[in-house]
Amino acid sequence: MTLVKICGITNSRDADTAVKAGADALGFVFWRKSPRAIDLATAQGIIKDLPPSVCKVALFVDEDKERVRETISLMGVDTIQLHGNESPEYCDGFKGLRIIKAFRMKDEAVLDSIKKYKTDYLLLDAYVEGVPGGSGEQFNWDLAVRAKGCGKPIILAGGLNPGNIKEAIKRVDPFMVDVSSGVETAPGEKDPKLIEKFIKTVKGE
């Protein structure tokens, strides 16, 4: 069964809603320029109340390695999502952690870049100039199907919402789907009904 990650969590209410609806992972954005950015203290307060079964993911964009390590240590999580232009060498510098590397699927050339990375998971997102993620735009899912040939678990993102997620899973059959803006009323403010509908559709309920 496809797993679900709700990204851009900024408050306890949204985290609680997502967990109760059946989310398998929650994402916390530590890129300061994001409208969904969260500070360390707030993230710590949310995470301490989450069940162990829910994967907690810290997202960074071209961040200094030491800040990444320090944030991870203070949060007490073991999964990081690198959503910028991080090199394969940079991604290899976090031994003992699960690494999700995000790729913005502009065209077929990205498929060659993906092969250079040895991360645990590949997250495929839409390409929007100047926007690392959370744009709400969809990309060509045929590229996602081809990316599966790299042999890494695929996390599908980019413009997913309750209305198109069933078709996305049918077309791509990803390991996990990642949604942020598709279940929001405003950046960083999730809609409980949309979260519940999205997860129920993915889980086939």
Short mmCIF file of the C-alpha atoms (twelve columns), coordinates in Angstrom:
data_MODEL
# 
_entry.id   MODEL 
# 
loop_
_atom_site.group_PDB 
_atom_site.id 
_atom_site.type_symbol 
_atom_site.label_atom_id 
_atom_site.label_alt_id 
_atom_site.label_comp_id 
_atom_site.label_asym_id 
_atom_site.label_seq_id 
_atom_site.Cartn_x 
_atom_site.Cartn_y 
_atom_site.Cartn_z 
_atom_site.pdbx_PDB_model_num 
ATOM 1   C CA . MET A 1   0.000   0.000  0.000   1 
ATOM 2   C CA . THR A 2   1.204   3.510  -0.813  1 
ATOM 3   C CA . LEU A 3   2.311   5.507  2.216   1 
ATOM 4   C CA . VAL A 4   1.351   9.140  2.880   1 
ATOM 5   C CA . LYS A 5   3.513   12.060 3.947   1 
ATOM 6   C CA . ILE A 6   1.909   15.360 4.939   1 
ATOM 7   C CA . CYS A 7   4.537   18.056 4.520   1 
ATOM 8   C CA . GLY A 8   4.776   21.634 5.744   1 
ATOM 9   C CA . ILE A 9   3.400   20.971 9.224   1 
ATOM 10  C CA . THR A 10  3.513   24.202 11.255  1 
ATOM 11  C CA . ASN A 11  1.304   23.528 14.274  1 
ATOM 12  C CA . SER A 12  0.093   20.808 16.633  1 
ATOM 13  C CA . ARG A 13  -3.483  20.874 15.370  1 
ATOM 14  C CA . ASP A 14  -2.488  19.965 11.819  1 
ATOM 15  C CA . ALA A 15  -0.060  17.312 13.054  1 
ATOM 16  C CA . ASP A 16  -2.739  15.737 15.220  1 
ATOM 17  C CA . THR A 17  -5.262  15.804 12.376  1 
ATOM 18  C CA . ALA A 18  -2.810  14.128 10.000  1 
ATOM 19  C CA . VAL A 19  -1.848  11.425 12.490  1 
ATOM 20  C CA . LYS A 20  -5.452  10.607 13.370  1 
ATOM 21  C CA . ALA A 21  -6.313  10.418 9.663   1 
ATOM 22  C CA . GLY A 22  -3.571  7.845  9.126   1 
ATOM 23  C CA . ALA A 23  -0.525  9.764  7.872   1 
ATOM 24  C CA . ASP A 24  2.649   7.672  7.824   1 
ATOM 25  C CA . ALA A 25  5.066   10.625 7.852   1 
ATOM 26  C CA . LEU A 26  5.067   14.347 8.660   1 
ATOM 27  C CA . GLY A 27  7.417   16.905 7.151   1 
ATOM 28  C CA . PHE A 28  8.854   19.963 8.926   1 
ATOM 29  C CA . VAL A 29  10.381  22.697 6.752   1 
ATOM 30  C CA . PHE A 30  13.580  24.335 7.982   1 
ATOM 31  C CA . TRP A 31  14.130  26.515 4.922   1 
ATOM 32  C CA . ARG A 32  13.735  30.062 6.252   1 
ATOM 33  C CA . LYS A 33  12.302  31.468 3.011   1 
ATOM 34  C CA . SER A 34  9.401   29.025 2.917   1 
ATOM 35  C CA . PRO A 35  5.897   30.190 3.918   1 
ATOM 36  C CA . ARG A 36  5.743   26.854 5.771   1 
ATOM 37  C CA . ALA A 37  8.999   27.354 7.681   1 
ATOM 38  C CA . ILE A 38  8.962   26.237 11.298  1 
ATOM 39  C CA . ASP A 39  11.308  27.133 14.141  1 
ATOM 40  C CA . LEU A 40  13.106  24.478 16.118  1 
ATOM 41  C CA . ALA A 41  11.242  25.035 19.400  1 
ATOM 42  C CA . THR A 42  7.833   24.703 17.743  1 
ATOM 43  C CA . ALA A 43  8.897   21.578 15.883  1 
ATOM 44  C CA . GLN A 44  10.219  20.032 19.092  1 
ATOM 45  C CA . GLY A 45  6.918   20.716 20.841  1 
ATOM 46  C CA . ILE A 46  4.982   18.991 18.079  1 
ATOM 47  C CA . ILE A 47  7.306   16.022 17.669  1 
ATOM 48  C CA . LYS A 48  7.411   15.084 21.349  1 
ATOM 49  C CA . ASP A 49  3.697   14.266 21.207  1 
ATOM 50  C CA . LEU A 50  3.817   12.204 18.013  1 
ATOM 51  C CA . PRO A 51  3.633   8.403  18.130  1 
ATOM 52  C CA . PRO A 52  6.846   6.490  17.316  1 
ATOM 53  C CA . SER A 53  5.141   4.881  14.330  1 
ATOM 54  C CA . VAL A 54  4.972   8.205  12.463  1 
ATOM 55  C CA . CYS A 55  8.127   9.127  10.556  1 
ATOM 56  C CA . LYS A 56  9.291   12.683 11.281  1 
ATOM 57  C CA . VAL A 57  11.119  14.327 8.377   1 
ATOM 58  C CA . ALA A 58  13.196  17.527 8.581   1 
ATOM 59  C CA . LEU A 59  13.424  19.383 5.256   1 
ATOM 60  C CA . PHE A 60  16.389  21.567 4.286   1 
ATOM 61  C CA . VAL A 61  17.380  23.522 1.169   1 
ATOM 62  C CA . ASP A 62  21.111  23.919 0.476   1 
ATOM 63  C CA . GLU A 63  21.766  24.234 4.199   1 
ATOM 64  C CA . ASP A 64  25.088  24.164 6.011   1 
ATOM 65  C CA . LYS A 65  25.849  20.594 7.068   1 
ATOM 66  C CA . GLU A 66  26.512  21.524 10.670  1 
ATOM 67  C CA . ARG A 67  23.149  23.255 11.012  1 
ATOM 68  C CA . VAL A 68  21.476  20.169 9.574   1 
ATOM 69  C CA . ARG A 69  23.232  17.900 12.045  1 
ATOM 70  C CA . GLU A 70  22.488  20.201 14.979  1 
ATOM 71  C CA . THR A 71  18.802  20.500 14.064  1 
ATOM 72  C CA . ILE A 72  18.427  16.753 13.625  1 
ATOM 73  C CA . SER A 73  20.110  16.097 16.956  1 
ATOM 74  C CA . LEU A 74  17.881  18.528 18.834  1 
ATOM 75  C CA . MET A 75  14.731  17.253 17.126  1 
ATOM 76  C CA . GLY A 76  15.539  13.623 17.769  1 
ATOM 77  C CA . VAL A 77  14.622  12.453 14.246  1 
ATOM 78  C CA . ASP A 78  16.538  10.266 11.826  1 
ATOM 79  C CA . THR A 79  15.212  11.285 8.404   1 
ATOM 80  C CA . ILE A 80  16.149  14.369 6.403   1 
ATOM 81  C CA . GLN A 81  14.817  15.651 3.100   1 
ATOM 82  C CA . LEU A 82  17.233  17.632 0.944   1 
ATOM 83  C CA . HIS A 83  15.250  19.822 -1.405  1 
ATOM 84  C CA . GLY A 84  17.870  22.043 -3.029  1 
ATOM 85  C CA . ASN A 85  20.848  21.576 -5.318  1 
ATOM 86  C CA . GLU A 86  22.743  19.329 -2.930  1 
ATOM 87  C CA . SER A 87  25.445  17.246 -4.623  1 
ATOM 88  C CA . PRO A 88  25.776  13.468 -4.306  1 
ATOM 89  C CA . GLU A 89  28.831  14.069 -2.104  1 
ATOM 90  C CA . TYR A 90  26.847  16.369 0.188   1 
ATOM 91  C CA . CYS A 91  24.073  13.790 0.513   1 
ATOM 92  C CA . ASP A 92  26.618  11.102 1.404   1 
ATOM 93  C CA . GLY A 93  27.777  13.161 4.384   1 
ATOM 94  C CA . PHE A 94  25.048  12.109 6.811   1 
ATOM 95  C CA . LYS A 95  25.875  8.585  7.872   1 
ATOM 96  C CA . GLY A 96  23.318  6.917  10.093  1 
ATOM 97  C CA . LEU A 97  20.426  9.003  8.784   1 
ATOM 98  C CA . ARG A 98  17.773  8.172  6.212   1 
ATOM 99  C CA . ILE A 99  18.084  10.559 3.295   1 
ATOM 100 C CA . ILE A 100 15.341  11.714 0.930   1 
ATOM 101 C CA . LYS A 101 16.712  13.629 -2.053  1 
ATOM 102 C CA . ALA A 102 14.221  15.775 -3.913  1 
ATOM 103 C CA . PHE A 103 14.421  16.352 -7.654  1 
ATOM 104 C CA . ARG A 104 12.474  18.940 -9.626  1 
ATOM 105 C CA . MET A 105 11.358  17.121 -12.749 1 
ATOM 106 C CA . LYS A 106 11.924  19.712 -15.463 1 
ATOM 107 C CA . ASP A 107 12.740  17.268 -18.259 1 
ATOM 108 C CA . GLU A 108 14.370  13.949 -19.122 1 
ATOM 109 C CA . ALA A 109 17.833  15.259 -18.209 1 
ATOM 110 C CA . VAL A 110 16.906  14.969 -14.537 1 
ATOM 111 C CA . LEU A 111 16.739  11.191 -14.925 1 
ATOM 112 C CA . ASP A 112 20.481  11.112 -15.614 1 
ATOM 113 C CA . SER A 113 21.161  13.235 -12.519 1 
ATOM 114 C CA . ILE A 114 19.138  10.915 -10.316 1 
ATOM 115 C CA . LYS A 115 21.408  7.981  -11.149 1 
ATOM 116 C CA . LYS A 116 24.352  9.744  -9.473  1 
ATOM 117 C CA . TYR A 117 22.720  9.718  -6.033  1 
ATOM 118 C CA . LYS A 118 22.849  6.904  -3.469  1 
ATOM 119 C CA . THR A 119 20.191  8.229  -1.104  1 
ATOM 120 C CA . ASP A 120 17.550  6.030  0.502   1 
ATOM 121 C CA . TYR A 121 14.586  7.626  -1.290  1 
ATOM 122 C CA . LEU A 122 13.942  9.826  -4.318  1 
ATOM 123 C CA . LEU A 123 11.281  12.520 -4.044  1 
ATOM 124 C CA . LEU A 124 10.002  13.770 -7.392  1 
ATOM 125 C CA . ASP A 125 8.516   17.263 -7.487  1 
ATOM 126 C CA . ALA A 126 7.451   19.761 -10.140 1 
ATOM 127 C CA . TYR A 127 9.914   22.255 -11.592 1 
ATOM 128 C CA . VAL A 128 8.967   25.872 -10.994 1 
ATOM 129 C CA . GLU A 129 11.626  28.529 -11.519 1 
ATOM 130 C CA . GLY A 130 12.924  29.840 -8.197  1 
ATOM 131 C CA . VAL A 131 10.650  27.633 -6.087  1 
ATOM 132 C CA . PRO A 132 12.319  24.575 -4.468  1 
ATOM 133 C CA . GLY A 133 8.986   22.959 -3.557  1 
ATOM 134 C CA . GLY A 134 5.432   23.410 -2.371  1 
ATOM 135 C CA . SER A 135 4.395   25.137 -5.590  1 
ATOM 136 C CA . GLY A 136 1.223   23.128 -6.085  1 
ATOM 137 C CA . GLU A 137 2.221   22.424 -9.685  1 
ATOM 138 C CA . GLN A 138 2.039   18.992 -11.295 1 
ATOM 139 C CA . PHE A 139 4.676   17.468 -13.591 1 
ATOM 140 C CA . ASN A 140 4.695   14.781 -16.268 1 
ATOM 141 C CA . TRP A 141 4.109   11.545 -14.372 1 
ATOM 142 C CA . ASP A 142 5.669   9.569  -17.218 1 
ATOM 143 C CA . LEU A 143 9.014   10.871 -15.938 1 
ATOM 144 C CA . ALA A 144 8.182   9.477  -12.504 1 
ATOM 145 C CA . VAL A 145 7.474   6.056  -13.993 1 
ATOM 146 C CA . ARG A 146 10.828  6.127  -15.766 1 
ATOM 147 C CA . ALA A 147 12.594  7.243  -12.577 1 
ATOM 148 C CA . LYS A 148 11.474  4.015  -10.906 1 
ATOM 149 C CA . GLY A 149 14.019  2.274  -13.098 1 
ATOM 150 C CA . CYS A 150 16.745  3.701  -10.862 1 
ATOM 151 C CA . GLY A 151 15.827  1.114  -8.249  1 
ATOM 152 C CA . LYS A 152 15.129  3.516  -5.381  1 
ATOM 153 C CA . PRO A 153 11.786  3.923  -3.584  1 
ATOM 154 C CA . ILE A 154 9.898   6.815  -5.202  1 
ATOM 155 C CA . ILE A 155 8.072   9.492  -3.247  1 
ATOM 156 C CA . LEU A 156 5.700   11.318 -5.597  1 
ATOM 157 C CA . ALA A 157 5.013   15.003 -4.949  1 
ATOM 158 C CA . GLY A 158 4.019   18.035 -7.002  1 
ATOM 159 C CA . GLY A 159 0.459   19.306 -7.227  1 
ATOM 160 C CA . LEU A 160 -1.167  16.296 -5.587  1 
ATOM 161 C CA . ASN A 161 -4.607  16.758 -4.049  1 
ATOM 162 C CA . PRO A 162 -7.704  14.694 -3.180  1 
ATOM 163 C CA . GLY A 163 -8.960  15.082 -6.742  1 
ATOM 164 C CA . ASN A 164 -5.972  13.647 -8.602  1 
ATOM 165 C CA . ILE A 165 -4.248  11.370 -6.110  1 
ATOM 166 C CA . LYS A 166 -6.110  8.226  -7.173  1 
ATOM 167 C CA . GLU A 167 -5.002  8.673  -10.788 1 
ATOM 168 C CA . ALA A 168 -1.444  9.520  -9.675  1 
ATOM 169 C CA . ILE A 169 -1.126  6.270  -7.741  1 
ATOM 170 C CA . LYS A 170 -2.636  4.299  -10.605 1 
ATOM 171 C CA . ARG A 171 -0.141  5.792  -13.061 1 
ATOM 172 C CA . VAL A 172 3.019   5.787  -10.960 1 
ATOM 173 C CA . ASP A 173 2.475   3.286  -8.102  1 
ATOM 174 C CA . PRO A 174 4.938   5.125  -5.836  1 
ATOM 175 C CA . PHE A 175 6.283   3.973  -2.488  1 
ATOM 176 C CA . MET A 176 4.891   7.143  -0.902  1 
ATOM 177 C CA . VAL A 177 2.980   10.273 -1.873  1 
ATOM 178 C CA . ASP A 178 3.813   13.701 -0.452  1 
ATOM 179 C CA . VAL A 179 1.277   16.517 -0.199  1 
ATOM 180 C CA . SER A 180 1.442   20.043 1.177   1 
ATOM 181 C CA . SER A 181 -0.423  22.797 -0.678  1 
ATOM 182 C CA . GLY A 182 -3.015  20.302 -1.944  1 
ATOM 183 C CA . VAL A 183 -4.510  19.992 1.548   1 
ATOM 184 C CA . GLU A 184 -4.231  23.642 2.598   1 
ATOM 185 C CA . THR A 185 -6.485  26.660 2.902   1 
ATOM 186 C CA . ALA A 186 -3.364  28.884 2.946   1 
ATOM 187 C CA . PRO A 187 0.401   28.192 3.025   1 
ATOM 188 C CA . GLY A 188 1.102   26.434 6.310   1 
ATOM 189 C CA . GLU A 189 -2.577  26.101 7.253   1 
ATOM 190 C CA . LYS A 190 -3.961  22.640 6.583   1 
ATOM 191 C CA . ASP A 191 -7.621  21.841 6.010   1 
ATOM 192 C CA . PRO A 192 -8.667  18.867 8.191   1 
ATOM 193 C CA . LYS A 193 -11.303 17.701 5.712   1 
ATOM 194 C CA . LEU A 194 -8.856  17.768 2.809   1 
ATOM 195 C CA . ILE A 195 -6.255  15.845 4.817   1 
ATOM 196 C CA . GLU A 196 -8.799  13.196 5.733   1 
ATOM 197 C CA . LYS A 197 -10.123 12.925 2.182   1 
ATOM 198 C CA . PHE A 198 -6.614  12.712 0.725   1 
ATOM 199 C CA . ILE A 199 -5.480  9.957  3.080   1 
ATOM 200 C CA . LYS A 200 -8.694  7.962  2.781   1 
ATOM 201 C CA . THR A 201 -8.398  8.046  -1.009  1 
ATOM 202 C CA . VAL A 202 -4.786  6.837  -0.891  1 
ATOM 203 C CA . LYS A 203 -5.611  4.059  1.554   1 
ATOM 204 C CA . GLY A 204 -8.663  3.034  -0.429  1 
ATOM 205 C CA . GLU A 205 -11.098 3.649  2.410   1 
# 
